[in-house]
Amino acid sequence: MAPLPTEINDRARLSIFTWLCGCAALIFCMVVLGGTVRLTGSGLSMVDWHLLMGAIPPIGENAWTRAFEQYQQFPEYRLVNSDMLLSEFKFIYLMEYAHRLLGRLIGVVFVFPFAFFLFTGRVSTRLFPRLCFLMLLGALQGGMGWYMVKSGLVDDPQVSQYRLTLHFMLAALIYAYMIRVIIGLSPNLRLPQVSGLKYLSLVVLASLLVMMITGGLVAGTKAGFIFNTFPLMANQWVPDQIFDLSPIWINMTENPVAIQFVHRWLAIFVFLVISLCGFLLVRLNASKLATALGIALILMVFLQVILGILTLVMRVPLHLGVAHQGGAFLLLTLVSVVVSAFFQKLHTHNATQ
């Protein structure tokens, strides 16, 4: 392999830009499908997984019967789904199978084009470590997914909220960093260097990620199925059960009441800070990009709050729960673009990053 170039031409940049946009789209689909798997209770249907084997689902009634018998040996069947029919098992199995297969597809779509671009001299010295880091995170995410599933194949047929949240947030980190790399390949996507607004965007990103962490804990503890009113919880602003667990700090990660309380009020804070950032971008009136991003931020955060409230008061129906999770990633997309565009360095014509 020839030495890596310090710069790449516009054609190579466009190729890598298009490839990474495709990878980001697949990750978004993976997140939406993951939410569907969780809300349909499909995540523990496949009780084993092999990296190179198992790419083909059971074929024929005998194979399906064997897979069902294997599932019946685990606690979820005995404690939750003891009356499940084979036809019902096929549905949850195929849901989880599609989720894992899409994960494999993302790996293939990333690794092979990366190798092609690398060996044809289209990856710069600056871009190479960033793509390697993305590949490392992707491999870690695959292992984290199985580590999460294993936590539900024991006595308690429920995945650990800690592992689920870590799995979810690792996906968010991969996605946000990929957006950063994509914007880095687009020198024209640059916002004016207004210091106050620039650093406010970092506060927005940090706040959004913290809220997504609490969202993962809500999902992992099924906290969305309690106190299905807004803004009060059981006719109280602060419910009595918020500090039921001891030591007190464990309530924030294991008490569904406290987790929902934190998530709903953190969402209000995120709504306010993102709306402020969007308003200031529009008011800046510095470029069409700034105005468009500002308007998009305001509209998307408003839609996400509405989706969150509807999801709560309607007790997490499948379509709203999945839309709310997808909305979080659409909001993450916009915020990541804003932060990346603020911290975009001024490039020469042929610079890659």
SVG drawing of the C-alpha trace seen along z (x, -y; Angstrom):
<svg xmlns="http://www.w3.org/2000/svg" viewBox="-54 -39 58 70">
<polyline fill="none" stroke="black" stroke-width="0.4" points="0.0,0.0 1.3,-3.4 1.8,-6.1 -1.3,-8.0 -1.7,-11.3 -1.9,-14.5 -4.7,-15.8 -7.3,-14.2 -9.1,-15.7 -12.7,-16.7 -13.7,-13.5 -12.3,-11.3 -13.8,-13.6 -17.3,-13.3 -17.0,-9.5 -16.1,-9.2 -18.8,-11.8 -21.5,-9.8 -20.3,-6.5 -20.3,-7.9 -23.8,-9.4 -25.0,-6.0 -23.4,-4.4 -25.1,-7.1 -28.5,-6.4 -28.0,-2.7 -27.2,-3.5 -30.3,-5.6 -32.3,-2.6 -30.6,-0.4 -31.6,-2.6 -35.3,-2.7 -35.3,1.0 -33.7,1.5 -36.5,-0.6 -39.1,1.6 -37.3,4.8 -37.4,3.5 -41.1,2.4 -42.2,5.7 -40.3,7.7 -38.2,9.4 -34.8,8.8 -34.3,12.1 -35.8,14.4 -32.4,15.4 -30.6,17.0 -27.3,17.4 -25.3,15.6 -22.3,16.4 -20.3,13.8 -19.7,16.0 -22.4,18.6 -26.2,18.0 -26.6,15.6 -29.6,17.7 -32.7,17.9 -34.4,21.2 -35.9,22.8 -38.7,25.3 -40.9,26.3 -38.3,28.6 -35.7,25.8 -38.3,23.4 -39.4,26.0 -35.7,26.5 -35.3,22.8 -38.5,22.5 -37.5,25.4 -34.2,23.7 -36.0,20.5 -38.2,22.4 -35.2,23.3 -34.7,19.7 -36.5,17.7 -38.4,15.3 -40.4,18.2 -41.1,19.8 -41.9,16.5 -43.4,14.3 -44.3,16.1 -45.3,19.6 -48.5,19.5 -46.7,18.3 -47.4,20.1 -44.8,21.0 -46.3,18.4 -45.8,15.7 -42.3,16.9 -41.5,16.6 -42.4,12.9 -40.2,11.9 -37.4,14.1 -37.4,12.5 -37.5,9.0 -34.4,9.7 -32.8,11.5 -33.4,8.5 -31.8,6.2 -28.7,8.3 -28.4,8.9 -28.6,5.1 -25.7,4.7 -23.7,7.1 -24.6,5.2 -23.4,2.0 -20.1,3.7 -19.8,4.9 -20.8,1.5 -18.2,-0.2 -15.2,2.1 -15.0,3.1 -15.4,-0.4 -12.9,-1.7 -10.4,0.9 -11.0,-0.1 -10.6,-3.8 -7.5,-3.1 -5.7,-0.9 -6.6,-3.3 -5.1,-6.3 -8.3,-8.1 -7.9,-8.3 -5.7,-11.2 -3.4,-11.0 -5.9,-13.1 -8.9,-11.1 -7.4,-7.6 -7.3,-7.7 -10.9,-9.0 -12.2,-6.2 -10.2,-3.6 -11.8,-5.0 -15.3,-4.6 -14.4,-1.0 -13.2,-0.3 -16.4,-1.8 -18.5,0.3 -16.8,3.5 -17.2,2.6 -20.9,1.9 -21.4,5.4 -19.9,7.0 -21.9,4.6 -25.1,5.7 -24.5,9.4 -23.3,8.4 -26.6,6.6 -28.7,9.6 -26.9,12.0 -28.0,10.0 -31.6,11.0 -30.9,14.7 -30.5,15.4 -33.0,15.6 -34.6,12.2 -35.8,12.1 -35.0,8.4 -31.9,6.8 -29.9,4.6 -30.9,1.0 -27.2,0.1 -26.2,2.3 -29.1,1.2 -28.3,-2.5 -24.6,-1.9 -25.6,-0.1 -27.9,-3.0 -25.4,-5.7 -22.6,-3.9 -24.8,-4.1 -25.3,-7.8 -21.6,-8.4 -20.8,-6.5 -23.5,-8.4 -22.6,-11.9 -18.9,-11.3 -19.7,-10.1 -21.7,-13.3 -18.6,-15.2 -16.4,-13.4 -19.0,-14.0 -19.2,-17.7 -15.4,-17.8 -15.5,-16.6 -17.7,-19.6 -15.6,-22.8 -18.5,-25.0 -20.7,-23.9 -19.2,-26.4 -21.0,-28.7 -19.7,-32.2 -17.3,-32.1 -19.6,-33.7 -18.0,-32.6 -21.0,-32.7 -23.2,-30.8 -20.4,-28.5 -20.0,-27.3 -23.7,-27.3 -23.9,-24.6 -21.6,-22.5 -23.9,-22.9 -26.8,-21.9 -25.0,-18.8 -24.0,-17.8 -27.5,-18.4 -29.0,-16.3 -26.7,-13.4 -27.4,-13.4 -31.2,-13.4 -30.6,-10.5 -28.9,-8.6 -32.0,-9.1 -34.1,-8.0 -32.1,-4.7 -32.7,-4.3 -36.5,-5.0 -36.5,-2.2 -34.5,0.2 -36.7,-0.2 -40.0,-0.5 -40.5,-3.8 -42.6,-5.1 -45.5,-2.9 -46.0,-4.6 -47.4,-8.1 -48.9,-8.5 -49.9,-12.2 -48.2,-15.4 -47.0,-17.7 -48.0,-16.3 -47.1,-12.8 -50.0,-11.4 -51.3,-14.9 -47.9,-15.9 -45.0,-18.0 -42.5,-15.8 -43.9,-12.3 -43.5,-10.8 -41.7,-7.7 -38.8,-9.6 -36.4,-8.7 -37.7,-5.2 -34.4,-3.4 -31.4,-3.5 -28.7,-4.8 -30.3,-7.9 -28.1,-8.1 -29.3,-4.8 -32.7,-6.2 -31.4,-8.0 -30.6,-4.7 -32.9,-2.1 -36.0,-3.8 -38.4,-4.2 -40.2,-7.1 -37.1,-9.1 -35.8,-8.1 -39.0,-9.4 -39.0,-12.5 -35.5,-13.4 -36.1,-12.6 -39.3,-14.7 -37.8,-17.8 -34.5,-17.4 -36.4,-17.3 -37.9,-20.7 -34.4,-22.1 -33.2,-20.7 -36.2,-22.1 -35.4,-25.6 -31.7,-25.5 -32.1,-24.1 -34.9,-26.7 -32.6,-29.5 -29.7,-28.2 -32.1,-28.0 -33.5,-31.5 -30.0,-33.0 -28.9,-31.2 -31.9,-32.7 -31.4,-36.1 -27.7,-36.0 -28.9,-36.2 -25.3,-35.5 -26.0,-32.9 -28.7,-30.7 -27.1,-27.7 -27.4,-29.4 -31.0,-30.4 -32.0,-27.0 -30.3,-25.1 -31.9,-27.5 -35.4,-26.9 -34.8,-23.2 -33.6,-23.0 -36.7,-24.9 -39.2,-22.8 -37.5,-19.4 -37.2,-20.0 -40.8,-21.1 -41.9,-18.0 -39.7,-15.8 -41.3,-17.2 -44.8,-16.7 -43.9,-13.1 -42.5,-12.5 -45.6,-13.8 -47.9,-11.8 -45.8,-8.6 -46.1,-9.0 -49.8,-9.8 -50.7,-7.0 -48.6,-4.5 -45.9,-4.0 -47.7,-2.6 -45.3,-1.1 -45.6,-3.7 -45.1,-6.6 -42.3,-5.0 -40.3,-4.2 -41.0,-7.7 -39.8,-9.3 -36.5,-7.3 -36.0,-8.2 -36.8,-11.8 -34.0,-11.8 -31.6,-10.8 -32.9,-13.4 -32.4,-16.0 -28.9,-14.6 -28.2,-14.9 -29.1,-18.6 -27.2,-19.4 -24.1,-17.5 -24.2,-19.4 -24.5,-22.7 -21.6,-21.9 -19.4,-20.6 -20.2,-23.6 -19.2,-26.0 -15.9,-24.2 -15.2,-23.7 -11.8,-25.0 -11.1,-27.2 -9.7,-24.9 -7.8,-25.3 -9.5,-24.0 -8.1,-20.5 -8.0,-20.0 -9.8,-17.0 -10.4,-18.0"/>
</svg>
